């Protein structure tokens, strides 16, 4: 049971024209004897009802009523008041017979016992029991169930707070230092429950080795990883310094007053994150399998911390609350789990996060929202099926340092310049597009986002995804960026459509093609499959391959969708060889023909079944007969189907003689099926 900030002993001071609060934290050894007496008092009350607990006596032990109330609340981590078990208590005061009598009429708790007494009074005393008859009535009612009047009165109040018994929930009583340390933690958390933000000023010069090795971006991303891990909203800005001097980094964590207004759940996360950041190290890495760090010296955030303060609100007034390394020494360690006041789940998560800050790769880990996670999973699926138009998705890329200053978040200072960390980066060849998925949290959040985005106007490499319900909130930047509007879930195909509309560079890629080199390669290989044409022609969509192939085809080269680019001479030679081979064998199952084609003609070894079948459908001498969708045979066509060579750039393939009509109709049906798949699933042939 944590306590409210107004209950914590504190002083208010005036600093720099504003108000600051200084919480009373217990230093090592402070109030040790008083706390020990308090613990002994609790130990002496074990098994006693709460009505014997004297608040005034506790306050007299400590000497300060605020400290006494908070220390008593702190002991709830080791002690609790619990109501007695009904059945056990009834058997203790009345025996098994009383228990059986009560169960027979459905009395199984103090509530049902009071209800039965109320019914008895209504029946026997017409709903009103005079004081002079009270004892006689209770004795008569108790006698029905084999109880004494005193036992009946005890059972009637068994579920009240006064009758709850004091129990210790741990194997041993706490020490005075453990109680003081947990009190400090809860006092610290009480302040952040009422905070709108916590601001850290960090001297990046302390991380020169890391910056020289991996860059400032890696330090920023590792700091932000912790914020994402705990689900705390954050913002970043930097303060430029002299040339050659590392900048100052300003990290702002937003508190429950700014984000949700609900302090407990979010405030706990914010408090834990602040404690983690105060003990953060970037150089030391946990050695797996060993219980120690490597020999490299650790650079901690505390050593680089110039200032850390929270903006706290009490009774509609704003106060500054300073955080420093001395405060960290008064709080429980995050990575030991020795504190009895922490739950098992909290200790496990602390250990996981403390380890993750050293070993987690930059940009990996938690998503800020379910929208981001589902979008990333859908896009990754498209990438695996080669349906992402060649784009690769990267989670939280390098931060963008904004050129024009807008001040630190919330302080209005023009000396600070913002840092923008996009949610994703989309990369294709040398093109890199940043992507931000905007939410609809609070007015303050939207204002900060719009302010930063206005500084990014004109970059030409930023794509936004905005929910439809937030259209009005982000109207100020709607005309400055390509935008994907979504409702509910962000569609990966919608993002690809906007990318194609705004960043289509097909004309430039086509202009860079060495057509003579491409034609030479087609003639040398004989066949370049449609899949291989994507790389050869620098294309990412099926429609691009078809358009680019128009610049390649000529007298000796043709292009057919589903097959690719091929030399007409090679195809004529292949047809002659195949017709001769199939003629000697008669009708064969299609599956055997496909296997034999790959073994006999090297150019077809890597071809798909559909590609080989499409080639067969070009020849009027060959017929594929399908008796079902599972069974097909290949044989020579009837004698009246004449063999005509390819000529005139392959135009005869597009204008077959009537004898070819049956085969050409099959091709049309095949192409239609392929086109439908392309429209629905988004360039599966990519």
Protein Blocks (a to p, Z undefined) as FASTA:
>chain_A
ZZdfklpgcddddeehiacdddddddehiaklmmmmmmmmmmmmgoiafklpcfklmmmm
nopaklmmmmmmmmmmmgccddddfklmmmmmnojmlmmmmmmnopabfklmmmmmmmmm
mmmnnopacfklmmmmmmmmmmmnopafklmmmmmmmmpmklpccddfbfbdcdfklmmm
mmmmmmmmmmmmmccbdcddddfklmmmmmmmnojklmmmmmmmmmmmnopacddddddd
dehiacddddddddfklmnopaklmmmmmmmmmmmmmmgcfkbccdehiacdcfbdcddf
klmpmbdcddddeehiacdddddfklmmmpccfklopamkbcfklmmmmmmmmmmmmmpc
ghiajdfbfklmmmmmmmmmmmmnopngopacdehiaddddfbdgbjehklpakbccddd
dfbdcdehjbccdddddddfbfklmmmmmmmmmmmgonlpaccdddfklmmmmmmmmmmp
ccdddehiacfklmmmmmmmmmccklmmmmmpcfklmmmmmmmnopacfklmmmmnopab
fklmmmmmmmmgcfkbccdehiapcdfklmmmmmmmmmmmmmmnopadfklmmmmmmmmm
mklmmpcfklmmmmmmmpmkbccddfbfkbccdddddfklccdddeeholmmmmccfklm
mmmmmmmmmmmmmmmmmmmnopalZZ
